[in-house]
Amino acid sequence: MALPPANLIKYKVECVLEMSTIKVSRSTLEELEALREAMKARSIEEVIRWFLKERRQRILEDVFGIDRGRVKPFTEEDRGEDRS
């Protein structure tokens, strides 16, 4: 029986090492499972990643939208050079 390539074995080991276990209450687990079903996600990790992505998006919108409503669109009169 032939052995699989060395890089395949290494990849499998790396994947196993990246896995972690987190402790959550039973009610949190039930909520995550319900969200997983409602979102049609494949795993609870996918649900958690969605929430993390949403949080990052909200932070970016807050930071980069700080002048929203206070900045006027650029006009030709705003140009600082003489084009005559």
N, C-alpha and C positions, 0 to 999 in steps of 0.2 A: 504494500500500500504506500503510495507516494505522499510525502508530507506537503502541506500547503506552503506557499511562498512565505518567507520570513516577514515581509512587510504586512501580510494579512494577519499573521499572529500578533504582531506588534500593535496593529490598529485595534484589534479586539481587546487587548490588555488595556490600552489607553482609554477605550470607551468604558470599560468596567471601572477604572480608577476615577473617572469623571463623575460617576453616579454618587449621589449623597442622599441621606435620609433626613427629613425634617420632622419635627414633632409638632402636631397640631391637635386641637381638641376634636372630639368626635363630631360636635356640631359644625365645626369649620370644615371637616372632611365631608360631611353630608352636604353642606352648601356648595363646596367645590364640585362634588359629584353632580349635583343638580345643575350647576352652571355648565359643566362639561356636556351634559345631555342637551340642555337648552341651546348651547352654542354649536352643538354637533362637533365638538372637539374630539380628537382621538385620545387625548390624555389630560390629566390634571395639570401636567407641566405646560401644556399648550394654553390652558386657561390662565395660569399664573403668568406666562410670558405675555399674553394679551394684555393683562392688567399692567404689567411693567411697561410695555410699549405705550399704552394709553397715558400712563403717568409721565413718561418722558415727553410725549407729545404735548401734554398740557403745560409742562414746564417750559418747553420751547415756545409755545404760543404766548405764554405770559411774558417771557423775556423779550421775544422779538416783536411782540405786539404792543410794546409799552407806549409808543407814539401814535398808535392807531387813533384816528379822529382828530389829531392835532397837527398832522403834517399835510400840507396842501400839495396837489400834484404839480410837477415841474411844468413851467411855461417858458416860452421863448424870452420873455422879459427877464427871467431869472438868469439867463446866460450872462456870464461876466466878460465876454469878449466883444470887441467892436467888429461888426461884420459889414461895415459900410464901405 
